[in-house]
Amino acid sequence: APDADVFAFGASFGIDRRLVEDDITGSLAWAAALADAGVLSAADAAAITEGLEALLDEARRDPASVDGPDEDVHSWVERRLGERIGEAAKRLHTGRSRNEQVALDLRLYLRRRLPRLQALVAGLVGACAAQAGQAGDALMPAYTHLRRAQPILVAHFWLAHAEALRRDHARLDAARRQAGRMTLGSGAIAGTAYEVDTAALARRLGFDGVVANSRGATADRDFVADFLRAAALAMVHLSRLAEDLIVFGTEEFGFFELDDRVATGSSLMPQKKNPDPLELIRGKAGRAIGLLTGWLATMKGLPSGYNKDLQEDKAAVFEAEDTLAGCVPPATTLLPTLTLDRDRAARAASGLLLATDVADYLVARGVPFRRAHEMVGALVRRLVAERRDFDDLSMDEWRAVSPLVHEDVRQRVTARASVESRRTPQSTHPEAVAKSLDAVRAWLRAAG
Ligand code: ARG
């Protein structure tokens, strides 16, 4: 008999019980394949199928029933099946190993669960698009190095976040495809000695095909790393969105304000309104990154073939899934409660950050860009020292900068004119932004 403590240490049932549905799905298919191959009698196959279906039903109706002293979910299914149908249960594991089974289960699980994560991410894209729509023609400064850079539409800001999240949606889709090969027929490592139709098994289980090499397949967890990477990057994007909203919501920036319902107070300072949910999202991104790097470290030294280290994959997958599924909904709830301070954001979008527009004005009058850059740089230095702005310059002062400057400089050097001067489809020009928003809305309709 195993030492109780060591057995408990090696047991994974507490974690992998979450695979019960997938384990039974895989076993139903395996029983059918064994019957088709003439390994199981029709009567045994029918008993096994009936027993597994009843077990699945019970597990779904009463998740707490998936419990016991078993080592893992596979052992639980086998034991419970035996209790239901007797001897015939002992034939189910013919030609099969838990090594290929657990790899199959986790693949089935991800293929089943990833669309749910994608739907959550699409919901957040929708919230960004709604904010972009509400922002209309509102202006804000865009920052590089967290210094004011150039004016953009607030909608452009939101659509940048929507775009990152759309890439996450696509990455989750790719992760689903990476988990798309069926492992049954691999045995413990060398393949199975029974003539099962693996292609038919793959079709039945909704896979895109069968693994190419049994030795590789039983130890391959690349699809786990692919998923963890997709989840980690999505969390990185949530974190950057959170960080933007935290910074732009401070008293110093004051572009957005969180609703009281999604902010918290301080136990001491009566004036405080803290963006706790955003900070938690930012904080949890660190865990998601850790799961990916931790998993890569677990895999890197393994000799080929199954090793028990691989059992650690499920805890990482479930935690990454729970982290992402836990963070997207609060972000999606929080976004529509934001109020935009249009005046303040617009005020911050004018002033010396229009320097590029002054340079472009001179370029349009024939000044070489490098020369214009120098001239405007000197002008900005002077204005900073005098605590003044382009707005304050008299026409005489403008003409002292260059005789090429005309009256129209006043209309050309504004935040509005700046965004309207952009020409490319990815720019902040209002028409380009409107088109991007349309594209996101069409994508949302297609993503359903
Ligand atoms: N609980 C195990 C896991 O998650 C199942 C596979 C066990 N295989 C073995 N050879 N011990 O990896």
Residues whose N, C-alpha, C, O or C-beta is under 5 A from the ligand:
A	BS01	LIG	S12 D72 R98 N99 V102 L310 Q311
